[in-house]
Amino acid sequence: MNKVKRFLLLCSGVDQRILVQCPSDENKYIGIGGTVLFTGILAFFSAGYAIYTVFDSYFFAIAFGLAWGLMIFNLDRYIVSSMKSRGAFWRDFVVAFPRLILAVLLALVISKPLELKIFQKEIDAELITMEQEVYKTQETKLKSRFQEQIEGYQKEAAALQSELDVLAAKRDTLNLMAIQEADGTGGSGHKNLGPIYRIKKAKADEAQAELDAGQQRILPLIVEKQQAARQTDSLMQAEIVSLERKAYGGMAARMEALDRLGKGSEAIFFANIFIILLFIAIETSPIFVKLISPRSPYDFLLHQHEHVFEMDNLEKVTLLRNATQNKVEFDTATGVYRTRKEIEVEKELTDAYLERKKEAIKSSPLEWLLPFIKGKV
């Protein structure tokens, strides 16, 4: 067996010592090992591209991609090697179902960065549009912040100008009335410069004086408001120019761009779906192969090997349990027997002591009264 076959069998998680006894299963596990290996390679490229879009560094992309690829490779290898065929489809399916869910999750994680790479040109074009939208939104918010102040200054200047216009209109009306009185086209209808004309002319002069005073008072205020509006507008334009347009191309932005492309184009939407299904099929194919395949000689030998180990372990555990139970029973019985004998010996000693004391009292019947007699004396 050459090194490539050994490596692919190692990738499949098969026990090569058992597989030697059933060479008919060799090709199946070589295929499974190849699928697991290429899944790890795809995971390497997927993670490497994802990290490169974030850090823009080949070193971090290769380092993290290698770590992620090895982790996915080891996880896939464990998922496949932990599945054992017992000959009952539904029982095997129940065992395989959590592994299928995990495989689908891994397929989604692996496929997403590669989808972004496949649709990179379309995503880059969409990112330009999204960047312009973001910049336009920032510009609109900035303008709305300054526009209220500018409109306030403009309204104040317009109000002051309206006040001047009222004074000017009053002056023009009174002047017109005085002129019409002088040339006979209005007023009394007589062409003269008499007292009525002089009264109207005096009122027109008063209106002119009011207008002059108003201009002296209001025109500087109008200029001030207009200048304030222009300064605010200049400040707004300066801040608009200073808006920083950063590169808009992170992982989240690219995923959003791909989602927008899918909503806007059925072709991209279905292509995206098919790519995801392809990765799911690649990731779950080893599990389905083991699930739908009938029990092979390798499965029987593996089950026999595990059963021998299980029975041997059961025998050892049973012997150890019996030995422990016997020891407990022995220690319990001997402990109880020892305690009973100690109680019997203690009783015999107590009986002997009381018997000696009783004999002593019988041999000297008055000795027990001596303490009372001494006490009375």
C-alpha positions as CSV (number, residue, x, y, z in Angstrom):
1,M,0.0,0.0,0.0
2,N,1.6,3.3,-1.1
3,K,1.8,6.4,1.1
4,V,-1.1,8.2,-0.6
5,K,-3.5,5.4,0.2
6,R,-2.2,5.2,3.8
7,F,-2.7,9.0,4.2
8,L,-6.2,8.9,2.7
9,L,-7.1,6.0,5.0
10,L,-5.7,8.0,7.9
11,C,-8.0,10.9,6.9
12,S,-11.0,8.6,6.8
13,G,-10.4,7.5,10.5
14,V,-10.5,3.8,9.6
15,D,-8.6,1.3,11.7
16,Q,-6.1,0.1,9.1
17,R,-5.2,-3.1,11.1
18,I,-8.8,-4.3,10.7
19,L,-9.1,-3.0,7.1
20,V,-6.2,-5.2,6.1
21,Q,-8.4,-8.2,6.7
22,C,-11.1,-6.9,4.4
23,P,-9.5,-5.3,1.3
24,S,-12.9,-5.0,-0.5
25,D,-13.7,-2.0,1.7
26,E,-10.4,-0.2,1.0
27,N,-11.8,1.9,-2.0
28,K,-14.8,3.1,0.0
29,Y,-12.6,4.5,2.9
30,I,-10.1,5.9,0.4
31,G,-13.0,7.9,-1.1
32,I,-14.2,9.0,2.3
33,G,-10.7,10.1,3.3
34,G,-10.3,12.1,0.1
35,T,-13.6,13.9,0.8
36,V,-12.5,14.7,4.4
37,L,-9.1,15.9,3.1
38,F,-10.5,18.2,0.5
39,T,-13.1,19.6,2.9
40,G,-10.2,20.6,5.1
41,I,-8.4,22.2,2.2
42,L,-11.6,24.2,1.2
43,A,-11.9,25.3,4.9
44,F,-8.3,26.5,4.7
45,F,-8.9,28.7,1.6
46,S,-12.3,29.9,3.0
47,A,-10.8,31.0,6.4
48,G,-7.7,32.5,4.7
49,Y,-9.8,34.7,2.4
50,A,-12.1,35.8,5.2
51,I,-9.1,36.8,7.4
52,Y,-7.4,38.5,4.5
53,T,-10.4,40.7,3.9
54,V,-10.3,41.8,7.6
55,F,-6.5,42.2,8.3
56,D,-5.2,42.6,4.7
57,S,-2.2,40.4,5.7
58,Y,-1.0,37.2,4.0
59,F,0.7,36.1,7.2
60,F,-2.5,36.2,9.4
61,A,-4.6,34.8,6.5
62,I,-2.3,31.7,6.0
63,A,-1.8,31.2,9.8
64,F,-5.5,31.3,10.7
65,G,-6.5,29.5,7.5
66,L,-4.1,26.6,8.4
67,A,-5.4,26.4,11.9
68,W,-9.1,26.5,10.8
69,G,-8.5,24.0,8.0
70,L,-6.8,21.5,10.4
71,M,-9.6,22.0,12.9
72,I,-12.3,21.3,10.3
73,F,-10.3,18.4,9.0
74,N,-10.0,16.8,12.5
75,L,-13.6,17.5,13.2
76,D,-14.8,15.9,10.0
77,R,-12.5,12.9,10.6
78,Y,-14.0,12.4,14.0
79,I,-17.5,12.7,12.7
80,V,-16.9,10.1,10.1
81,S,-14.9,7.7,12.3
82,S,-17.4,7.8,15.1
83,M,-20.2,6.5,12.9
84,K,-20.6,2.7,13.1
85,S,-23.0,0.7,11.0
86,R,-25.2,-1.7,13.0
87,G,-27.4,-2.9,10.1
88,A,-30.6,-1.0,11.2
89,F,-31.1,2.1,9.1
90,W,-33.3,4.1,11.4
91,R,-31.2,3.4,14.4
92,D,-28.1,4.4,12.4
93,F,-30.0,7.5,11.2
94,V,-30.8,8.6,14.8
95,V,-27.1,8.2,15.6
96,A,-26.1,10.1,12.5
97,F,-28.6,12.9,12.7
98,P,-26.7,15.1,15.2
99,R,-23.6,14.6,13.0
100,L,-25.6,15.7,9.9
101,I,-26.7,18.9,11.6
102,L,-23.1,19.6,12.6
103,A,-21.9,18.9,9.0
104,V,-24.5,21.2,7.6
105,L,-23.4,24.0,10.0
106,L,-19.8,23.5,9.0
107,A,-20.7,23.6,5.3
108,L,-22.5,26.9,5.8
109,V,-19.5,28.4,7.6
110,I,-17.0,27.1,5.0
111,S,-19.1,28.2,2.0
112,K,-19.8,31.8,2.9
113,P,-16.3,33.2,2.4
114,L,-15.8,31.2,-0.8
115,E,-19.2,32.6,-2.1
116,L,-17.9,36.1,-1.5
117,K,-14.7,35.3,-3.5
118,I,-16.7,33.7,-6.4
119,F,-18.9,36.8,-6.7
120,Q,-16.1,39.3,-5.9
121,K,-16.5,41.4,-9.0
122,E,-20.2,41.9,-8.6
123,I,-19.7,42.5,-4.9
124,D,-17.0,45.2,-5.5
125,A,-19.4,47.0,-7.9
126,E,-22.2,46.8,-5.3
127,L,-19.8,48.1,-2.6
128,I,-19.2,51.3,-4.6
129,T,-22.9,51.9,-4.6
130,M,-23.2,51.1,-0.9
131,E,-20.3,53.4,-0.1
132,Q,-21.9,56.3,-2.0
133,E,-25.2,55.6,-0.1
134,V,-23.4,55.7,3.2
135,Y,-21.5,58.9,2.2
136,K,-24.8,60.5,1.0
137,T,-26.4,59.6,4.3
138,Q,-23.6,61.1,6.3
139,E,-23.8,64.2,4.2
140,T,-27.5,64.5,4.6
141,K,-27.2,64.2,8.4
142,L,-24.5,66.8,8.4
143,K,-26.5,69.2,6.3
144,S,-29.6,68.7,8.5
145,R,-27.5,69.7,11.5
146,F,-26.4,73.0,9.9
147,Q,-29.4,73.7,7.8
148,E,-31.6,74.7,10.7
149,Q,-29.2,77.4,11.8
150,I,-28.8,78.7,8.2
151,E,-32.5,78.9,7.7
152,G,-32.9,80.7,11.1
153,Y,-30.4,83.4,10.1
154,Q,-32.1,83.7,6.7
155,K,-35.6,84.0,8.2
156,E,-34.3,86.7,10.6
157,A,-32.7,88.6,7.7
158,A,-35.9,88.3,5.7
159,A,-38.0,89.6,8.6
160,L,-35.7,92.6,9.0
161,Q,-35.8,93.2,5.2
162,S,-39.6,93.0,5.3
163,E,-39.6,95.8,8.0
164,L,-37.5,98.0,5.7
165,D,-39.8,97.2,2.8
166,V,-42.8,98.3,4.8
167,L,-41.1,101.6,5.6
168,A,-40.0,102.1,2.0
169,A,-43.5,101.3,0.7
170,K,-45.0,103.9,3.2
171,R,-42.4,106.5,2.0
172,D,-43.2,105.7,-1.7
173,T,-47.0,106.0,-1.1
174,L,-46.7,109.3,0.7
175,N,-44.3,110.7,-2.0
176,L,-46.7,109.6,-4.7
177,M,-49.6,111.3,-2.9
178,A,-47.6,114.5,-2.6
179,I,-46.7,114.4,-6.2
180,Q,-50.2,113.8,-7.3
181,E,-51.4,116.6,-5.2
182,A,-48.9,118.9,-6.8
183,D,-49.7,118.0,-10.4
184,G,-53.4,117.8,-9.9
185,T,-53.7,114.1,-10.8
186,G,-54.8,113.1,-7.3
187,G,-55.9,114.4,-3.9
188,S,-57.9,117.7,-4.3
189,G,-57.6,117.5,-8.1
190,H,-56.1,121.1,-8.4
191,K,-52.7,121.7,-9.6
192,N,-51.0,123.7,-6.9
193,L,-48.3,123.7,-4.2
194,G,-50.6,124.9,-1.5
195,P,-51.1,123.9,2.1
196,I,-52.4,120.4,1.3
197,Y,-49.4,119.6,-0.8
198,R,-47.1,120.9,2.0
199,I,-48.8,118.7,4.6
200,K,-48.5,115.6,2.4
201,K,-44.9,116.5,1.5
202,A,-44.1,116.8,5.2
203,K,-45.6,113.4,5.9
204,A,-43.5,112.0,3.0
205,D,-40.4,113.6,4.5
206,E,-41.2,112.0,7.8
207,A,-41.6,108.6,6.2
208,Q,-38.2,109.2,4.4
209,A,-36.7,110.0,7.8
210,E,-38.2,106.9,9.3
211,L,-36.8,104.9,6.4
212,D,-33.3,106.4,6.8
213,A,-33.4,105.7,10.6
214,G,-34.6,102.2,9.9
215,Q,-31.9,101.6,7.3
216,Q,-29.2,102.8,9.8
217,R,-30.6,100.4,12.4
218,I,-31.7,97.4,10.3
219,L,-29.2,97.2,7.5
220,P,-26.2,96.3,9.8
221,L,-28.4,93.6,11.4
222,I,-29.3,92.2,8.0
223,V,-25.6,92.1,7.0
224,E,-24.8,90.4,10.2
225,K,-27.4,87.7,9.7
226,Q,-26.4,87.2,6.1
227,Q,-22.8,86.9,7.1
228,A,-23.6,84.5,9.9
229,A,-25.6,82.3,7.4
230,R,-22.6,82.4,4.9
231,Q,-20.2,81.5,7.7
232,T,-22.4,78.6,8.8
233,D,-22.7,77.4,5.2
234,S,-18.9,77.6,4.8
235,L,-18.5,75.6,7.9
236,M,-20.9,73.0,6.7
237,Q,-19.2,72.8,3.3
238,A,-15.8,72.4,5.1
239,E,-17.1,69.5,7.2
240,I,-18.6,67.9,4.2
241,V,-15.3,68.1,2.4
242,S,-13.6,66.7,5.5
243,L,-15.8,63.6,5.7
244,E,-13.5,60.7,5.7
245,R,-14.4,58.1,3.0
246,K,-12.9,55.0,4.4
247,A,-12.5,51.8,2.4
248,Y,-15.9,50.0,2.5
249,G,-15.2,46.4,2.0
250,G,-15.2,44.5,5.3
251,M,-16.7,41.0,5.7
252,A,-20.0,42.3,7.0
253,A,-20.3,44.8,4.1
254,R,-19.5,42.1,1.6
255,M,-22.1,39.8,3.0
256,E,-24.7,42.6,2.9
257,A,-23.7,43.4,-0.7
258,L,-24.1,39.7,-1.6
259,D,-27.5,39.7,0.0
260,R,-28.5,42.8,-1.9
261,L,-27.3,41.3,-5.2
262,G,-29.3,38.1,-4.5
263,K,-32.5,40.2,-3.9
264,G,-31.9,42.2,-7.0
265,S,-31.0,39.3,-9.3
266,E,-32.6,35.8,-9.5
267,A,-29.5,34.4,-11.3
268,I,-27.2,35.4,-8.4
269,F,-29.7,34.3,-5.8
270,F,-30.1,30.8,-7.3
271,A,-26.3,30.5,-8.0
272,N,-25.7,31.4,-4.3
273,I,-28.2,28.7,-3.2
274,F,-26.6,26.1,-5.5
275,I,-23.1,26.9,-4.1
276,I,-24.4,26.4,-0.5
277,L,-26.0,23.1,-1.5
278,L,-22.8,22.0,-3.2
279,F,-20.8,22.5,0.0
280,I,-23.5,20.9,2.1
281,A,-23.4,17.9,-0.2
282,I,-19.6,17.7,0.0
283,E,-19.6,18.0,3.8
284,T,-22.4,15.5,4.4
285,S,-21.4,12.9,1.7
286,P,-19.1,10.8,3.9
287,I,-21.9,10.5,6.5
288,F,-24.5,9.6,3.9
289,V,-22.1,7.0,2.3
290,K,-21.7,5.3,5.7
291,L,-25.4,5.6,6.4
292,I,-26.8,4.1,3.2
293,S,-24.1,1.5,2.7
294,P,-24.9,-2.0,3.8
295,R,-22.8,-3.5,6.5
296,S,-19.4,-4.5,5.1
297,P,-16.8,-7.0,6.3
298,Y,-15.0,-4.1,8.0
299,D,-18.1,-3.2,10.0
300,F,-18.5,-6.8,11.2
301,L,-14.8,-7.1,12.1
302,L,-14.9,-3.8,13.9
303,H,-18.0,-4.8,15.8
304,Q,-16.4,-8.1,16.7
305,H,-13.2,-6.3,17.9
306,E,-15.2,-3.9,20.0
307,H,-17.4,-6.7,21.3
308,V,-14.4,-8.7,22.4
309,F,-13.0,-5.6,24.2
310,E,-16.4,-4.9,25.7
311,M,-16.8,-8.5,27.0
312,D,-13.2,-8.5,28.3
313,N,-13.9,-5.2,30.1
314,L,-17.2,-6.6,31.4
315,E,-15.4,-9.7,32.7
316,K,-12.8,-7.6,34.5
317,V,-15.4,-5.2,35.9
318,T,-17.5,-8.2,37.1
319,L,-14.5,-9.9,38.8
320,L,-13.5,-6.7,40.4
321,R,-17.1,-6.1,41.6
322,N,-17.4,-9.6,43.0
323,A,-14.0,-9.4,44.7
324,T,-15.0,-6.1,46.3
325,Q,-18.3,-7.5,47.4
326,N,-16.6,-10.6,49.0
327,K,-14.1,-8.4,50.8
328,V,-16.9,-6.2,52.1
329,E,-18.8,-9.3,53.3
330,F,-15.6,-10.7,54.9
331,D,-14.7,-7.5,56.7
332,T,-18.3,-7.1,57.8
333,A,-18.7,-10.7,59.1
334,T,-15.3,-10.7,60.9
335,G,-16.0,-7.3,62.4
336,V,-19.3,-8.4,63.8
337,Y,-17.8,-11.7,65.1
338,R,-14.9,-9.8,66.7
339,T,-17.3,-7.4,68.4
340,R,-19.5,-10.1,69.8
341,K,-16.5,-12.0,71.3
342,E,-15.2,-8.8,72.8
343,I,-18.6,-8.2,74.4
344,E,-18.6,-11.8,75.8
345,V,-15.1,-11.4,77.3
346,E,-16.1,-8.1,78.8
347,K,-19.1,-9.7,80.4
348,E,-17.0,-12.5,81.8
349,L,-14.5,-10.1,83.3
350,T,-17.4,-8.0,84.8
351,D,-19.0,-11.2,86.3
352,A,-15.7,-12.3,87.8
353,Y,-15.1,-8.9,89.4
354,L,-18.6,-8.8,90.9
355,E,-18.2,-12.4,92.2
356,R,-15.0,-11.5,94.0
357,K,-16.6,-8.5,95.6
358,K,-19.5,-10.5,96.7
359,E,-17.2,-13.1,98.3
360,A,-15.3,-10.3,100.1
361,I,-18.5,-9.0,101.6
362,K,-19.5,-12.4,102.8
363,S,-16.1,-13.0,104.5
364,S,-16.3,-9.7,106.5
365,P,-20.0,-8.8,107.0
366,L,-19.3,-5.7,109.1
367,E,-16.7,-4.0,106.9
368,W,-19.3,-2.4,104.8
369,L,-20.7,-0.6,107.9
370,L,-17.4,1.0,108.9
371,P,-17.7,4.1,106.7
372,F,-21.1,5.0,108.3
373,I,-19.8,4.4,111.8
374,K,-16.8,6.7,111.2
375,G,-19.1,9.3,109.8
376,K,-21.2,9.4,112.9
377,V,-18.2,9.6,115.2
